[in-house]
Amino acid sequence: MTTAGAAPPTPRRFLPVLLVGILIALQCAQLAPPLLLDGGRIPLPGFAVATASIAVLVLLSAFDRAFRLRQRVGLLAGLISSLALAIVVGTLTGFACIGLARGPALSAVIWLPGASELGPIAVRHIDEASILLGAMSGLTQFGLWAVAVVIPAAVDSERVRRLEIQNLRLEAAELRSKAELVRLRGQLEPHFLLNTLNLVAGLVGVDTDRARSVLVALGDLLEDALAEHADLRSVADEIDWLRRYVEILESRHGDMLRVTWDVDAAARSALVPRLILQPLVENAIQHGALRRRGGGTVRVGVARDGDDVVCTVVDDGPGPGVGKPRPGAVGVENVRSRLAVHFPTAVFDLGAGPNGGTRARMQLPFTLDDPTAASKGRAA
C-alpha cells in the first residue's frame, strides 16, 4: 500500500532540469568568444543559432510543465506537439534576430554587413540563412531536450507503472488466497459437520470411546476454523490439523480408508500456506482411495530436500483420467494459486503415482518467515 503525502525529492527529478541548464549554458558560451576578442562582434547566423536554441529549450521546458501534454494525450502526441513548437519558435527567433541586429540596441555587438559591402543578394542570403538556422536549431534542441527530459521521465513512469501493476496483481492474488481459505474453513460447517454429527450419533451406543475421540477432533477443527490466524503456519501445525481431519474421515469410512504419514522431523518447522494440504488429501480420499474396490490407502509425506520442502499426497485409486480433468480440479487450481501468492518459485504437479493411483506433489522453499512480508514492505 502506498502512503499518503508527496514523495520526497530525488536526484533523478532534478537531473532533467540540470541537463537543460547545462545545454542553455553551452549555448550562451557560444556568444562569449567573439565578444571577448578585441573589437569582436557576433555574426548574425551565430547569434540566431544561440538565441533560438536558448528560446526553444526554455519554452519547451515551460510548455511541458504547464500543459503536461505527455500525460494528457500520450507520449507520441506530446512529442509531436513539442516538435512543432520547437520548429516554430526557432523560426520566429531567427526572424527576431534579424530585426534586433538592425536595431540600435544590438547593432554594436552583432555583425551584419550592409548592402553596400556585400550587395543586396548576399544580405538576403544571410537573412535567409539566419531564419533557416533558427528553425534547424529548434529541431536540434528538441532532440536534445527529448533525450534529457522526455526519455528519462518516460522510463521512470514505465517503471512506476509496472510496479503498480505488480502490486495490484499481488493484492488480487492475496484476496483470492484469503477467499479460498475462507471457503476451505467453511467446508467444516455444512456437509462435513452434519456427516460427523451423524457419525457420532451412530457411535454413541456402539463405541463410546470412539465417539468421544471424534467429538474431540471435531471440536479442535471448529476451534481452529473460528479463530483468526496468519496465512502461513508450520508443517507441524498443518499436519496436526490434518490428522484430526483424517481421523474423522477414517472413523466414518472404517476399513475402506487407511491414511499413512511420513513427516520428516527436519521439515516440521517450515512454513506452508494454511490448509494447503486439505484439498489434496480430500481429493485423494474421495476420488482415489474410496473408488478402489475394498478400500484404499492415502500416503501423506513431508520431507526436507536441501533448501526446499517437498509435500506429497499419493493414493492407490484409479488414477487420473486420460484426456479429461479429474474431479476436484477446482481445488487443485486453488492450491496452485495460493502457492503462487506466498511462494512464487514453488513447483506443483499432479499426475500418476509411482505404483498407480494419483500423486500430488508440491515443492516450496524452506522458510521460517513469511516470504511475502518483504514484498509488502517494498510496496508500502
Secondary structure as GFF3:
##gff-version 3
##sequence-region A 1 380
A	DSSP	alpha_helix	11	36	.	.	.	ID=ss1
A	DSSP	beta_strand	42	43	.	.	.	ID=ss2
A	DSSP	alpha_helix	44	67	.	.	.	ID=ss3
A	DSSP	alpha_helix	69	73	.	.	.	ID=ss4
A	DSSP	alpha_helix	75	102	.	.	.	ID=ss5
A	DSSP	beta_strand	110	111	.	.	.	ID=ss6
A	DSSP	alpha_helix	115	118	.	.	.	ID=ss7
A	DSSP	alpha_helix	120	145	.	.	.	ID=ss8
A	DSSP	pi_helix	146	150	.	.	.	ID=ss9
A	DSSP	alpha_helix	151	186	.	.	.	ID=ss10
A	DSSP	alpha_helix	191	204	.	.	.	ID=ss11
A	DSSP	alpha_helix	208	226	.	.	.	ID=ss12
A	DSSP	beta_strand	232	234	.	.	.	ID=ss13
A	DSSP	alpha_helix	235	253	.	.	.	ID=ss14
A	DSSP	three_ten_helix	254	256	.	.	.	ID=ss15
A	DSSP	beta_strand	257	263	.	.	.	ID=ss16
A	DSSP	three_ten_helix	265	267	.	.	.	ID=ss17
A	DSSP	beta_strand	271	273	.	.	.	ID=ss18
A	DSSP	alpha_helix	278	286	.	.	.	ID=ss19
A	DSSP	three_ten_helix	289	291	.	.	.	ID=ss20
A	DSSP	beta_strand	296	305	.	.	.	ID=ss21
A	DSSP	beta_strand	308	315	.	.	.	ID=ss22
A	DSSP	alpha_helix	329	342	.	.	.	ID=ss23
A	DSSP	beta_strand	347	352	.	.	.	ID=ss24
A	DSSP	beta_strand	358	365	.	.	.	ID=ss25
A	DSSP	alpha_helix	372	379	.	.	.	ID=ss26
###
